[in-house]
Amino acid sequence: MSTYLGQNFLKDSAIRSYIGENIAKFYKLANAEALIEIGPGKGAITKKIKDISENFFVIEKDLTMEEHLLAIGLNHDQIIFQDILQVDFQTILSKINKNQNSTLVVGNLPYYITSPIFRLLFTNHEKGFLGGIFMIQDEVGLKIISSAAKKSYLWRLLNWGYRIEYLKMVPPKAFSPAPKVKSCLVKFIKKTQHEDCNFKDLEKFLNLYAPYSRKTLGRISKIIQKNEEGETFSLPEELLSKRLEELSREDIKKIIKKSDS
């Protein structure tokens, strides 16, 4: 993918090998049946991973990358030229009798649309992907990994169904041209045990309360009621003085279950 589309080319051969090896290990360990690479560009990583799975596809927006991808051994059927946010993964995978639950997704993501891509891939739990490995901005990576201290809106959506690990920091000099910020590799691993409450209710709760995250939950509920923004959640008394970022998973489950009862 060209830099004008929001991405820089990875030139560090050691990091390329590191990524390829980690994807190969993850694919085998997860018993995956298909592999999709987002934004292959000229194929720096593609060369390392194209033979991992007999069901391998790439999704690329830049049509000028076609000759590079064909040159490294891909065929036309393996290359999908489309905006990642418009891709119908279910249709693509159904053609080979596979689904998202058995598919790994990997890629060097454009920083400016990282969040929308992650929401597309990892917040539909019924059709969620098996997992993935991604190159993203280091600052974003540190905010979404499962061990992050502060629990942002995106953190809660992604970590509800996945465990997210920080694999490696990647310096600007590893790219051409060098970006102004550090990058990192993160790994998404789908949880085998799902939370015993409705994900749609979680999303509804976050959509209502996240815009006022600096305020306490009790204060937010009053604002929502006053502005008639929607039906508020029934909050346990002991949580009224807490802010959203202070809530544990158990706190949120308690709120959602109390409102469902």
Backbone bond lengths (Angstrom), bond angles and torsions (degrees), N, CA, C in turn:
res aa  C-N    CA-C-N  psi(-1)  N-CA   C-N-CA  omega(-1)  CA-C   N-CA-C  phi
1 M - - - 1.466 - - 1.519 109.33 -
2 S 1.297 117.08 137.22 1.457 121.82 -178.12 1.516 111.37 -73.18
3 T 1.352 115.52 156.97 1.456 119.45 -178.87 1.524 111.51 -65.64
4 Y 1.307 118.79 -26.77 1.464 118.88 -179.43 1.520 110.93 -69.44
5 L 1.319 116.64 -16.68 1.456 120.39 176.00 1.519 111.41 -91.76
6 G 1.326 116.48 5.45 1.456 119.62 173.06 1.505 115.75 101.53
7 Q 1.336 117.92 17.94 1.451 118.95 -177.31 1.521 110.96 -139.30
8 N 1.339 115.67 150.39 1.452 122.01 178.34 1.523 108.62 -112.11
9 F 1.329 116.56 152.00 1.455 120.48 -176.80 1.527 111.34 -83.30
10 L 1.321 116.70 131.77 1.460 122.38 179.13 1.527 109.16 -80.03
11 K 1.326 117.03 119.47 1.467 120.92 -176.52 1.527 113.94 -109.93
12 D 1.322 118.23 -14.56 1.463 122.19 -176.43 1.534 110.10 -75.05
13 S 1.331 116.75 111.61 1.466 121.23 -175.09 1.531 112.48 -65.92
14 A 1.332 116.87 -33.68 1.468 120.07 179.90 1.527 110.82 -65.87
15 I 1.323 116.02 -40.08 1.469 119.74 179.42 1.524 110.36 -71.75
16 R 1.326 116.78 -36.42 1.465 119.67 175.16 1.529 110.23 -57.43
17 S 1.322 115.70 -46.96 1.468 120.44 -179.69 1.523 111.02 -63.80
18 Y 1.322 115.89 -40.90 1.467 121.23 178.94 1.529 110.11 -59.55
19 I 1.326 116.29 -44.98 1.466 120.95 179.96 1.525 110.39 -64.03
20 G 1.334 115.86 -47.73 1.458 120.26 -179.60 1.516 112.81 -58.68
21 E 1.327 116.39 -43.65 1.466 121.31 -179.79 1.525 111.47 -64.92
22 N 1.325 116.68 -41.20 1.463 120.29 -179.61 1.519 112.00 -67.94
23 I 1.325 116.74 -38.00 1.465 119.92 178.05 1.527 110.10 -66.33
24 A 1.337 116.81 -42.61 1.468 121.07 179.66 1.530 111.22 -61.45
25 K 1.328 116.62 -44.00 1.469 121.13 179.33 1.528 111.03 -64.76
26 F 1.324 115.82 -43.58 1.462 121.18 -178.70 1.521 110.65 -64.32
27 Y 1.327 116.61 -43.06 1.462 121.94 -179.40 1.529 110.42 -58.64
28 K 1.319 115.73 -45.17 1.469 120.69 -178.77 1.521 111.37 -69.52
29 L 1.324 116.44 -45.58 1.462 121.56 -177.62 1.525 112.14 -63.98
30 A 1.341 116.02 -35.99 1.467 121.10 -177.59 1.524 113.10 -84.62
31 N 1.342 116.55 -3.48 1.469 121.10 -176.42 1.527 111.37 55.66
32 A 1.322 115.29 41.45 1.468 120.71 -179.71 1.528 110.70 -70.42
33 E 1.328 115.63 158.19 1.462 121.06 -178.54 1.520 112.59 -121.69
34 A 1.329 117.13 -6.57 1.468 121.18 178.36 1.524 108.57 -153.73
35 L 1.336 115.50 154.83 1.464 121.54 -177.65 1.522 109.31 -138.36
36 I 1.331 116.05 128.72 1.463 121.76 179.39 1.521 109.19 -122.17
37 E 1.338 116.49 130.97 1.462 120.96 175.27 1.523 109.18 -107.86
38 I 1.319 115.91 129.55 1.460 121.96 177.75 1.523 109.19 -96.99
39 G 1.330 117.13 131.72 1.457 121.60 176.24 1.512 114.44 62.07
40 P 1.328 118.87 58.64 1.464 120.97 -178.07 1.519 114.47 -69.95
41 G 1.335 116.90 -21.10 1.463 119.40 -178.22 1.515 111.14 60.64
42 K 1.329 116.94 -126.98 1.468 121.48 -179.69 1.524 112.50 -84.43
43 G 1.314 116.50 -2.27 1.461 119.66 174.99 1.511 116.04 97.25
44 A 1.337 117.99 22.98 1.469 121.24 -178.55 1.528 111.73 -57.40
45 I 1.329 116.61 -44.72 1.462 120.84 177.93 1.524 110.70 -87.72
46 T 1.313 116.07 -32.18 1.465 121.65 -178.43 1.521 111.68 -53.86
47 K 1.324 116.70 -40.40 1.471 121.22 179.21 1.522 111.33 -56.98
48 K 1.327 115.52 -35.10 1.464 120.87 -175.61 1.532 112.96 -80.64
49 I 1.332 117.09 -22.18 1.470 118.88 -170.39 1.531 114.96 -121.54
50 K 1.321 117.86 -6.08 1.468 120.42 -172.03 1.531 113.89 -64.27
51 D 1.337 116.67 -21.66 1.466 119.63 -178.97 1.530 112.96 -102.44
52 I 1.323 116.90 5.53 1.472 120.29 179.45 1.523 110.82 -66.54
53 S 1.333 115.61 -39.43 1.463 120.82 -176.37 1.522 110.75 -128.77
54 E 1.320 116.25 142.05 1.464 119.57 174.83 1.523 110.37 -73.28
55 N 1.330 115.94 -14.33 1.464 121.63 176.10 1.525 108.57 -111.60
56 F 1.322 116.02 75.52 1.466 122.26 -176.53 1.523 110.23 -116.21
57 F 1.346 115.66 131.26 1.458 121.74 178.98 1.525 109.76 -135.37
58 V 1.321 115.99 155.40 1.463 120.21 171.90 1.524 108.54 -124.47
59 I 1.330 115.41 147.97 1.463 121.42 176.93 1.519 107.65 -119.61
60 E 1.311 116.83 118.17 1.463 122.88 -174.34 1.523 109.96 -134.09
61 K 1.312 116.32 137.99 1.465 120.71 -179.82 1.524 112.28 -90.03
62 D 1.327 116.75 -28.70 1.463 122.40 -173.09 1.533 110.85 -89.05
63 L 1.313 116.62 109.54 1.463 121.85 -177.86 1.524 113.26 -62.64
64 T 1.326 117.16 -24.48 1.470 119.93 -178.62 1.534 112.16 -70.87
65 M 1.315 117.52 -8.87 1.465 120.90 179.37 1.528 112.52 -84.19
66 E 1.327 117.08 -7.09 1.465 120.13 -174.48 1.526 112.84 -57.77
67 E 1.327 117.68 -47.30 1.465 119.94 -176.94 1.526 111.52 -62.47
68 H 1.325 117.26 -35.13 1.466 120.89 179.07 1.532 110.71 -67.80
69 L 1.324 116.39 -40.83 1.460 120.87 -177.74 1.528 111.61 -71.87
70 L 1.312 116.53 -36.44 1.464 119.95 176.02 1.525 110.58 -68.42
71 A 1.325 116.15 -35.41 1.468 121.24 -177.90 1.527 112.88 -65.99
72 I 1.337 116.96 -26.62 1.470 118.76 -179.58 1.531 112.22 -92.61
73 G 1.334 116.39 5.16 1.454 119.12 171.81 1.509 117.72 111.85
74 L 1.333 117.97 2.15 1.465 119.09 176.74 1.518 109.70 -78.66
75 N 1.324 116.71 152.82 1.459 119.33 172.93 1.527 109.38 -103.19
76 H 1.311 116.15 168.68 1.469 120.68 -175.12 1.530 112.20 -59.61
77 D 1.333 116.74 -33.80 1.461 120.30 -178.21 1.524 112.66 -67.82
78 Q 1.331 116.33 -20.10 1.466 120.29 -178.61 1.526 112.96 -89.07
79 I 1.325 116.99 -8.69 1.468 121.02 -175.60 1.528 109.73 -109.28
80 I 1.315 116.25 120.00 1.463 121.81 179.04 1.522 108.12 -112.66
81 F 1.320 116.50 112.80 1.462 120.76 179.84 1.521 109.33 -92.24
82 Q 1.319 115.11 102.82 1.464 120.38 -176.79 1.523 110.07 -164.85
83 D 1.308 115.89 155.04 1.458 121.72 172.74 1.527 107.40 -67.01
84 I 1.317 117.30 127.02 1.457 121.62 -175.66 1.527 112.44 -55.58
85 L 1.323 117.47 -34.03 1.464 120.45 -177.61 1.526 112.73 -74.60
86 Q 1.345 116.12 -8.61 1.465 120.65 179.62 1.526 112.39 -107.95
87 V 1.313 117.60 1.42 1.465 121.36 -174.59 1.531 111.61 -74.94
88 D 1.327 115.52 135.89 1.466 121.92 174.65 1.535 107.33 -98.18
89 F 1.314 116.28 90.30 1.463 120.73 -175.92 1.522 112.21 -63.37
90 Q 1.312 116.30 -35.78 1.461 119.92 -177.71 1.526 111.03 -61.35
91 T 1.333 116.21 -41.96 1.462 120.55 179.65 1.522 111.15 -66.95
92 I 1.331 116.49 -43.47 1.469 121.07 -179.97 1.525 110.90 -59.93
93 L 1.324 116.02 -47.74 1.461 120.17 -175.54 1.526 112.91 -75.39
94 S 1.326 117.10 -28.94 1.467 119.46 179.83 1.528 111.53 -65.50
95 K 1.327 116.52 -24.93 1.472 120.73 179.20 1.524 111.91 -66.65
96 I 1.333 116.69 -22.44 1.469 120.23 177.88 1.537 110.46 -114.46
97 N 1.334 114.88 18.26 1.470 121.87 178.16 1.530 112.96 58.80
98 K 1.335 115.77 39.37 1.460 121.84 176.64 1.523 108.83 -124.16
99 N 1.332 116.42 171.88 1.459 120.37 176.82 1.525 110.08 -143.16
100 Q 1.336 115.82 175.84 1.459 120.34 -177.11 1.523 112.47 -62.08
101 N 1.324 116.95 -32.45 1.464 120.71 -176.26 1.523 113.64 -64.97
102 S 1.326 116.78 -15.75 1.464 120.44 179.86 1.534 111.53 -116.44
103 T 1.338 115.92 15.14 1.464 120.88 -173.74 1.522 112.58 -118.95
104 L 1.327 116.20 134.90 1.460 121.96 171.80 1.524 109.02 -96.02
105 V 1.335 116.36 143.81 1.460 122.18 176.62 1.523 107.97 -121.27
106 V 1.325 116.89 134.50 1.466 120.86 -179.01 1.520 109.08 -136.26
107 G 1.338 116.81 164.87 1.460 117.89 176.04 1.511 114.78 162.65
108 N 1.313 114.32 161.44 1.464 124.03 172.67 1.521 105.39 -97.66
109 L 1.335 116.74 100.66 1.463 120.80 -168.19 1.524 113.43 -86.79
110 P 1.338 116.81 141.15 1.469 120.31 172.39 1.525 108.85 -60.39
111 Y 1.317 117.50 128.09 1.462 121.03 -174.09 1.526 112.84 -59.46
112 Y 1.330 116.22 -34.63 1.467 118.67 -172.38 1.524 113.85 -74.96
113 I 1.339 118.31 -12.08 1.472 119.42 176.69 1.532 111.49 -128.03
114 T 1.320 116.95 24.85 1.468 120.30 179.05 1.527 111.97 -59.18
115 S 1.324 117.12 -49.14 1.469 120.63 -177.25 1.523 112.72 -61.47
116 P 1.347 119.62 -47.71 1.467 119.14 177.50 1.529 112.93 -60.50
117 I 1.333 116.96 -36.13 1.465 119.86 178.97 1.524 110.48 -65.93
118 F 1.317 116.86 -45.27 1.464 120.18 179.37 1.525 111.55 -63.75
119 R 1.319 116.77 -38.18 1.469 119.32 178.24 1.526 110.35 -65.28
120 L 1.328 116.45 -37.29 1.459 120.81 178.22 1.529 111.36 -65.07
121 L 1.323 115.87 -43.27 1.461 120.84 -172.70 1.525 114.60 -82.77
122 F 1.348 116.45 -34.22 1.460 118.42 -165.20 1.531 116.17 -126.72
123 T 1.325 117.89 19.56 1.465 118.54 176.45 1.527 113.09 -120.74
124 N 1.325 117.14 0.53 1.462 120.34 173.15 1.527 106.67 -101.28
125 H 1.323 116.79 90.58 1.458 119.91 -168.27 1.521 113.91 -69.54
126 E 1.317 117.88 -28.44 1.453 119.90 179.07 1.523 110.63 -68.69
127 K 1.346 116.22 -31.55 1.460 120.77 -179.11 1.526 110.62 -120.35
128 G 1.325 115.79 24.17 1.454 120.30 -175.43 1.516 113.18 -69.44
129 F 1.322 115.62 149.60 1.455 120.86 179.22 1.525 110.82 -70.81
130 L 1.320 114.97 159.60 1.458 121.80 -179.29 1.526 111.63 -65.46
131 G 1.315 116.15 -29.63 1.461 121.25 179.59 1.508 110.51 159.39
132 G 1.345 116.21 -169.59 1.457 118.98 -179.55 1.514 112.86 -176.13
133 I 1.323 115.43 164.97 1.463 122.91 173.71 1.523 107.43 -128.80
134 F 1.352 116.59 129.70 1.460 120.20 -173.40 1.525 112.64 -137.57
135 M 1.317 114.40 146.82 1.458 122.07 169.27 1.526 106.71 -95.12
136 I 1.337 116.20 121.20 1.459 120.73 179.70 1.528 109.59 -139.76
137 Q 1.310 116.70 175.38 1.462 120.87 177.00 1.528 109.08 -62.85
138 D 1.322 116.30 135.59 1.465 121.61 -175.34 1.528 111.90 -58.09
139 E 1.305 116.95 -41.30 1.465 121.00 -178.85 1.524 111.26 -60.22
140 V 1.334 115.95 -40.72 1.464 120.55 178.86 1.524 110.30 -68.50
141 G 1.329 115.81 -42.32 1.454 120.28 179.92 1.515 112.69 -57.38
142 L 1.325 116.22 -43.63 1.466 120.80 -179.14 1.527 112.14 -66.48
143 K 1.329 116.74 -23.87 1.467 120.78 -179.33 1.521 113.41 -84.05
144 I 1.345 117.14 -24.88 1.466 118.78 -174.67 1.524 114.24 -104.20
145 I 1.340 118.45 -12.61 1.460 118.86 179.98 1.527 109.83 -63.69
146 S 1.316 115.65 152.03 1.462 120.65 -172.66 1.519 113.45 -59.99
147 S 1.345 117.02 -27.00 1.464 120.67 -177.83 1.531 113.72 -87.95
148 A 1.335 117.68 4.13 1.470 120.84 -179.05 1.527 110.62 -58.70
149 A 1.333 116.15 140.06 1.470 120.79 -177.39 1.525 111.85 -69.82
150 K 1.341 116.57 -47.32 1.461 120.70 -179.80 1.522 110.01 -93.01
151 K 1.319 115.57 137.67 1.458 121.82 -175.78 1.531 110.01 -103.12
152 S 1.326 116.73 94.97 1.461 121.90 -178.75 1.528 110.35 -78.16
153 Y 1.318 115.03 173.46 1.473 122.00 176.74 1.525 110.08 -56.21
154 L 1.346 116.47 -50.72 1.464 120.47 -178.46 1.530 110.62 -65.44
155 W 1.327 117.29 -38.90 1.467 120.83 178.60 1.518 110.33 -56.02
156 R 1.326 116.05 -46.72 1.466 119.71 -176.37 1.523 111.65 -66.42
157 L 1.320 117.36 -39.11 1.465 120.10 178.92 1.524 111.23 -64.75
158 L 1.338 116.66 -45.47 1.460 120.91 -174.59 1.524 112.62 -76.23
159 N 1.316 116.98 -40.06 1.459 120.40 -175.46 1.526 113.83 -80.19
160 W 1.316 116.87 -6.81 1.461 119.67 179.31 1.528 110.63 -64.94
161 G 1.315 116.76 -40.52 1.467 120.34 -177.21 1.516 114.31 -114.00
162 Y 1.347 116.88 -4.33 1.465 120.76 -176.68 1.523 111.58 -135.22
163 R 1.315 115.50 150.74 1.459 121.25 168.44 1.523 106.70 -99.11
164 I 1.321 117.03 129.34 1.466 120.87 -175.16 1.521 109.46 -115.27
165 E 1.328 115.92 122.21 1.460 122.11 -177.33 1.526 111.23 -111.32
166 Y 1.310 115.49 143.95 1.471 122.69 174.92 1.524 107.02 -90.39
167 L 1.334 117.50 117.80 1.460 121.01 -176.58 1.525 113.56 -92.84
168 K 1.345 116.29 -46.37 1.465 118.43 -171.43 1.520 111.14 -167.04
169 M 1.343 115.63 140.19 1.465 120.23 171.53 1.526 108.11 -83.41
170 V 1.322 116.37 139.70 1.467 121.46 179.22 1.530 108.20 -120.82
171 P 1.337 118.20 119.01 1.468 121.22 -175.96 1.525 112.69 -73.55
172 P 1.332 117.59 158.20 1.464 121.65 179.61 1.526 113.55 -55.38
173 K 1.340 117.60 -34.21 1.464 121.12 -176.11 1.530 113.04 -66.38
174 A 1.337 116.97 -10.43 1.463 120.38 178.79 1.520 112.03 -76.22
175 F 1.349 116.44 -10.01 1.461 121.75 -176.83 1.524 112.15 -115.09
176 S 1.318 114.47 160.56 1.461 121.10 172.89 1.524 108.55 -134.15
177 P 1.350 117.81 121.31 1.469 125.96 -11.24 1.531 110.65 -68.67
178 A 1.317 116.02 160.55 1.464 120.95 -177.81 1.521 110.40 -72.35
179 P 1.336 118.19 127.59 1.473 120.24 176.60 1.526 109.87 -71.58
180 K 1.309 116.58 170.10 1.466 120.95 -178.33 1.532 112.37 -84.31
181 V 1.321 116.48 -9.63 1.468 120.37 -176.44 1.528 110.88 -126.66
182 K 1.323 115.54 161.87 1.461 121.21 176.31 1.532 109.75 -75.49
183 S 1.317 114.98 154.51 1.460 121.30 176.16 1.522 109.07 -116.31
184 C 1.317 116.32 173.98 1.467 119.84 175.39 1.520 109.51 -155.01
185 L 1.316 114.81 164.19 1.452 121.91 174.90 1.523 108.45 -107.00
186 V 1.324 116.44 130.39 1.462 121.16 176.80 1.524 109.41 -124.47
187 K 1.318 114.91 152.47 1.462 121.37 -176.84 1.524 110.16 -123.73
188 F 1.324 116.69 126.86 1.468 123.14 177.12 1.530 109.03 -99.99
189 I 1.317 116.60 125.34 1.466 121.59 178.91 1.526 108.30 -122.73
190 K 1.306 116.94 119.08 1.464 120.56 -177.45 1.526 110.58 -67.13
191 K 1.320 115.97 134.03 1.463 120.69 179.74 1.526 110.27 -75.35
192 T 1.302 115.41 139.49 1.466 119.58 179.77 1.521 111.53 -80.54
193 Q 1.337 115.77 -26.93 1.460 120.24 177.45 1.519 109.67 -106.30
194 H 1.326 116.22 120.25 1.457 120.58 -179.66 1.526 110.67 -87.58
195 E 1.316 114.80 150.71 1.464 119.67 177.22 1.528 109.48 -64.60
196 D 1.326 115.91 143.08 1.459 119.69 -177.12 1.525 112.06 -87.18
197 C 1.320 115.55 46.83 1.466 120.65 171.33 1.523 108.57 -150.70
198 N 1.303 115.83 162.49 1.456 122.17 -170.27 1.530 112.54 -74.53
199 F 1.352 116.41 126.27 1.461 120.55 180.00 1.529 111.16 -65.44
200 K 1.316 117.34 -34.95 1.466 120.11 179.11 1.525 111.05 -63.91
201 D 1.321 116.02 -34.60 1.464 119.67 175.95 1.526 110.66 -67.94
202 L 1.330 116.26 -37.61 1.467 120.64 175.84 1.523 109.99 -60.20
203 E 1.328 116.12 -47.85 1.461 120.94 -178.98 1.525 110.81 -62.91
204 K 1.329 116.63 -40.62 1.464 121.00 178.41 1.524 110.35 -62.50
205 F 1.332 116.13 -43.97 1.467 121.11 179.20 1.527 110.70 -61.33
206 L 1.335 116.99 -46.81 1.465 120.66 -178.89 1.526 111.62 -65.41
207 N 1.327 116.90 -40.32 1.466 120.03 179.61 1.526 111.79 -62.34
208 L 1.327 116.31 -34.12 1.465 120.62 179.93 1.526 112.48 -77.48
209 Y 1.322 116.08 -42.38 1.468 120.17 -169.45 1.533 114.37 -97.81
210 A 1.336 118.19 -25.81 1.470 120.66 -176.28 1.530 114.42 -61.34
211 P 1.346 120.01 -35.93 1.472 118.85 179.29 1.529 113.84 -60.58
212 Y 1.320 117.29 -17.90 1.472 121.38 -178.96 1.536 110.57 -117.21
213 S 1.315 116.62 33.41 1.468 121.28 -169.46 1.526 114.69 -59.91
214 R 1.334 118.45 -20.12 1.467 120.50 179.74 1.533 112.33 -78.43
215 K 1.329 115.67 -13.86 1.468 120.28 -178.73 1.532 110.36 -97.19
216 T 1.316 116.31 164.10 1.467 120.38 177.06 1.525 109.64 -74.05
217 L 1.320 116.19 158.61 1.461 120.37 -178.22 1.525 111.88 -61.79
218 G 1.332 116.47 -38.02 1.459 119.91 178.78 1.514 111.61 -61.77
219 R 1.327 116.15 -43.39 1.465 121.64 179.20 1.530 110.75 -66.59
220 I 1.330 116.24 -39.45 1.468 120.28 -179.99 1.528 110.36 -62.97
221 S 1.319 116.61 -43.40 1.470 120.24 -179.82 1.522 111.47 -58.43
222 K 1.332 116.91 -40.08 1.468 121.24 178.55 1.531 110.85 -65.36
223 I 1.341 116.77 -40.13 1.472 121.02 178.87 1.521 110.35 -64.19
224 I 1.333 116.57 -44.22 1.463 121.35 -179.59 1.528 110.57 -62.36
225 Q 1.325 116.52 -42.85 1.465 120.86 178.94 1.520 111.33 -65.31
226 K 1.327 116.13 -41.85 1.462 121.01 -178.88 1.526 111.15 -65.14
227 N 1.327 116.19 -41.85 1.468 120.77 -177.79 1.523 112.78 -86.06
228 E 1.331 115.78 -2.64 1.470 121.26 -178.90 1.526 110.87 52.47
229 E 1.330 115.44 46.86 1.465 121.32 -177.98 1.524 112.29 -82.85
230 G 1.297 116.57 -11.69 1.460 119.92 -179.16 1.512 110.03 151.95
231 E 1.304 115.43 175.66 1.462 120.89 179.98 1.526 110.01 -74.22
232 T 1.309 117.34 124.80 1.464 120.59 -179.71 1.524 110.45 -77.86
233 F 1.316 114.94 161.97 1.460 120.63 178.17 1.523 109.66 -87.41
234 S 1.306 115.10 149.75 1.458 120.95 177.52 1.525 108.05 -79.56
235 L 1.331 116.47 111.26 1.462 121.06 -172.58 1.524 112.08 -98.54
236 P 1.336 117.25 133.47 1.467 120.10 173.51 1.525 109.91 -60.84
237 E 1.298 117.21 142.36 1.468 122.80 -175.64 1.528 112.27 -53.41
238 E 1.326 116.96 -40.22 1.466 120.53 -174.87 1.534 113.62 -71.69
239 L 1.343 116.90 -9.11 1.464 120.09 -179.04 1.527 113.39 -103.66
240 L 1.313 117.95 -5.84 1.466 121.44 -175.39 1.526 113.07 -61.06
241 S 1.312 117.35 -30.60 1.472 120.53 -176.96 1.528 112.96 -90.94
242 K 1.328 117.06 0.52 1.468 120.51 -179.21 1.520 111.72 -90.32
243 R 1.345 115.56 152.59 1.461 121.63 171.61 1.531 108.76 -92.52
244 L 1.322 115.31 161.51 1.462 120.64 -175.48 1.529 112.01 -57.08
245 E 1.335 116.85 -43.81 1.463 120.42 -176.80 1.527 112.61 -68.02
246 E 1.323 116.60 -14.12 1.467 121.00 -179.47 1.528 112.68 -90.03
247 L 1.317 117.05 -9.01 1.459 120.36 -176.33 1.523 111.77 -75.68
248 S 1.312 116.00 136.79 1.457 121.36 173.94 1.525 108.49 -85.63
249 R 1.325 116.34 171.13 1.461 120.27 176.46 1.529 109.85 -60.11
250 E 1.329 115.75 -39.76 1.461 119.86 -179.30 1.525 111.18 -65.63
251 D 1.334 116.45 -35.86 1.468 120.45 177.36 1.526 110.39 -61.20
252 I 1.325 115.80 -47.17 1.468 120.23 -177.89 1.525 110.64 -66.57
253 K 1.314 117.43 -41.62 1.464 120.33 176.81 1.528 110.60 -59.55
254 K 1.327 116.08 -38.55 1.462 121.53 179.67 1.535 110.30 -64.30
255 I 1.338 116.61 -41.76 1.467 121.37 179.67 1.524 110.74 -64.22
256 I 1.329 115.85 -47.47 1.461 120.52 -177.27 1.528 110.96 -65.59
257 K 1.320 116.54 -43.61 1.468 120.10 179.94 1.524 111.73 -65.99
258 K 1.326 116.98 -38.55 1.471 121.45 179.78 1.521 110.17 -63.97
259 S 1.338 116.61 -37.83 1.466 120.90 -179.19 1.522 111.61 -74.97
260 D 1.351 116.61 -27.80 1.464 120.70 179.20 1.524 112.47 -77.85
261 S 1.327 115.48 -23.94 1.476 119.62 -174.05 1.526 112.11 -78.34
